[in-house]
Amino acid sequence: SLKPNSIIVVKEDVQLFSMWHLQYALGRRQDLTVIGQGLAGSPWYQDMVHRKDKDIVLVPLKAEDNWLDLVKVNPGRDVYASIDVDISASKGLVSQPQGIPLLLKDKKTAGLNYGMMDNLYVYRGLYEYDSYREFFTPDLIEDYSKTRHSMGFHYMNNKNSNSAKREYSLALYNKRLSPASASTLAFMYFSEGYSPFPFFLFYFFEFFGPF
């Protein structure tokens, strides 16, 4: 879902090495510049990235305004952040879902495809966090859950209740123990006159088991 010649900032090992594998092992999406969040402020890493992409300017991604700085010093490229990245709140920075990554802008952009998760992404296998015993697959599935939650939040802010509830429900399908999605979904139903008790009961049994 990334536009050509974009910058993508990634944080966690599974996500970062997945992107590097895509480029260096499979030879795909060579146009992307993949940045490790924790490495972005290191001079040796900045030099390495600059040797590959001479027009890329990196800044440390720690302080509140660093993210907006990264967008402004790279005006010729779209800047994205993967869903696992810690983005500090910054005045003037707008983050909008573009599939799993967030598109970072200094102003709101119209016409984003909010249906991208349904219409572009290809799903193979079972996308349930608890269905796997290794750590790699669940870590990526959790990104889908976080993305669905983010989409639900955007729909809720835009007064689209049905779409918001659908996204929160899908977030819980991907990862059942997602308290933020569960509590927000319960609150939405409660605001519409439904009792939140079934949600509480479900999560009580999830954590403590049946009596």
C-alpha positions in Angstrom: 0.0 0.0 0.0 3.1 2.3 -0.1 3.4 4.7 -3.0 6.5 4.5 -5.2 9.8 5.9 -3.7 8.3 6.3 -0.3 10.0 6.3 3.1 8.7 3.7 5.7 9.8 3.9 9.3 9.6 0.6 11.1 10.4 -0.2 14.8 10.1 -3.9 15.9 12.4 -6.7 14.8 9.8 -8.9 13.0 8.4 -6.0 11.0 11.8 -4.6 10.2 13.4 -7.8 9.1 10.3 -8.7 7.1 10.8 -5.5 5.1 14.5 -6.1 4.7 13.8 -9.7 3.5 11.4 -8.3 1.0 14.1 -6.1 -0.5 17.4 -7.9 0.0 16.3 -11.5 -0.3 13.4 -11.3 -2.7 14.5 -8.2 -4.6 11.1 -6.5 -4.4 10.1 -2.9 -3.7 13.7 -1.6 -4.2 12.2 1.9 -4.5 11.4 2.0 -0.8 13.7 3.4 1.8 13.2 1.4 5.0 14.2 3.2 8.2 14.7 1.6 11.6 13.2 4.0 14.1 15.8 3.3 16.8 18.7 3.7 14.3 17.5 6.9 12.6 19.6 9.2 14.8 22.9 7.3 14.5 25.5 9.0 12.3 26.8 5.7 10.9 23.2 4.6 10.0 22.4 8.0 8.4 25.6 7.7 6.3 24.6 4.2 5.2 21.1 5.3 4.1 22.6 8.3 2.4 24.9 6.1 0.3 21.9 4.2 -1.0 19.4 7.1 -1.3 21.4 10.4 -1.6 18.3 12.6 -1.3 17.0 11.1 2.0 17.5 13.2 5.1 17.2 11.5 8.4 16.6 12.9 11.9 16.5 11.2 15.3 12.9 10.0 15.9 12.6 10.5 19.6 11.3 13.9 20.5 7.8 15.2 19.8 8.6 17.3 16.7 11.0 14.8 15.1 8.3 13.2 13.0 7.1 16.4 11.5 10.7 17.3 10.9 11.2 14.1 9.0 8.2 14.9 6.7 9.4 18.4 6.1 13.0 17.6 5.3 11.9 15.0 2.7 9.3 17.0 0.6 9.8 14.9 -2.5 8.8 11.6 -0.8 5.8 10.3 1.0 6.6 9.3 4.6 4.9 6.3 6.3 5.2 4.7 9.7 4.4 1.0 10.4 1.7 0.4 12.9 4.3 -0.9 15.5 6.1 2.5 15.6 5.8 4.9 18.6 4.8 8.2 17.2 4.9 11.1 19.6 2.0 13.5 19.4 3.2 16.5 17.4 1.3 19.7 16.6 0.8 19.9 12.9 1.4 16.2 12.2 -1.4 14.3 10.7 -1.4 10.5 10.5 -3.9 8.7 8.3 -4.4 5.0 7.7 -3.2 3.7 4.4 -3.6 0.0 4.8 -1.5 -1.2 7.7 1.0 1.8 7.5 0.2 5.3 8.6 0.7 8.1 6.0 2.4 11.0 7.8 1.6 14.5 6.5 1.8 18.1 7.7 -1.8 18.6 6.7 -4.8 16.4 6.2 -5.0 14.7 2.8 -8.3 14.0 1.1 -9.3 10.9 -0.8 -7.5 8.2 1.2 -8.7 4.7 0.5 -10.2 3.6 3.8 -11.4 0.3 2.2 -7.8 -0.7 1.4 -7.7 -3.4 4.1 -10.6 -5.2 2.4 -9.9 -4.4 -1.3 -6.1 -4.5 -1.6 -4.7 -6.9 1.0 -4.5 -10.6 0.3 -5.4 -12.9 3.1 -4.0 -16.5 3.3 -4.4 -18.8 6.2 -5.9 -18.0 9.6 -5.5 -14.5 10.9 -6.1 -15.2 14.6 -3.4 -14.2 17.1 -3.9 -17.2 19.4 -3.8 -19.9 16.7 0.0 -20.0 16.4 2.6 -21.3 18.8 5.6 -19.4 17.3 6.1 -15.7 17.8 6.6 -14.4 14.2 3.1 -14.9 12.7 1.2 -13.6 15.7 3.4 -10.5 15.8 2.3 -9.7 12.2 -1.3 -10.6 12.9 -1.3 -8.2 15.8 -0.5 -5.4 13.3 -3.7 -6.3 11.5 -5.6 -6.0 14.8 -4.0 -2.6 15.6 -4.8 -1.4 12.1 -8.4 -2.4 12.4 -8.6 -0.6 15.7 -7.0 2.5 14.2 -9.6 2.4 11.4 -12.4 2.0 13.9 -11.1 5.1 15.7 -11.1 7.2 12.5 -14.6 6.0 11.5 -15.9 6.8 15.0 -14.4 10.3 14.9 -16.2 10.8 11.5 -19.5 9.7 13.1 -19.7 6.5 11.0 -20.9 4.2 13.8 -21.5 1.0 11.7 -18.1 1.0 10.0 -16.4 1.8 13.3 -18.1 -1.2 15.1 -17.2 -3.4 12.2 -13.5 -2.4 12.4 -13.4 -2.9 16.2 -15.0 -6.3 15.8 -12.5 -7.3 13.2 -9.7 -6.1 15.5 -11.0 -8.5 18.1 -11.3 -11.3 15.6 -7.6 -10.9 14.8 -6.6 -10.7 18.5 -9.3 -11.5 21.0 -7.6 -10.0 24.0 -7.4 -6.4 22.8 -8.8 -4.4 25.7 -8.8 -1.1 23.9 -11.0 -2.4 21.0 -13.3 -4.3 23.4 -13.9 -1.4 25.7 -14.4 1.0 22.9 -16.8 -1.3 21.1 -18.7 -1.9 24.4 -18.9 1.8 25.0 -20.4 2.4 21.5 -23.1 -0.3 22.1 -23.7 1.1 25.6 -24.2 4.6 24.1 -26.8 3.2 21.8 -28.7 1.6 24.7 -27.3 -1.9 24.8 -25.9 -3.5 28.0 -22.1 -3.8 28.2 -22.5 -6.9 30.5 -22.0 -9.5 27.7 -18.7 -7.9 26.8 -17.6 -7.9 30.4 -18.6 -11.6 30.8 -16.8 -12.6 27.7 -13.5 -11.0 28.9 -13.9 -12.3 32.4 -14.0 -15.9 31.1 -11.1 -15.2 28.7 -8.9 -14.1 31.6 -10.1 -16.3 34.5 -11.9 -19.2 32.8 -15.3 -20.6 33.8 -16.3 -21.2 37.4 
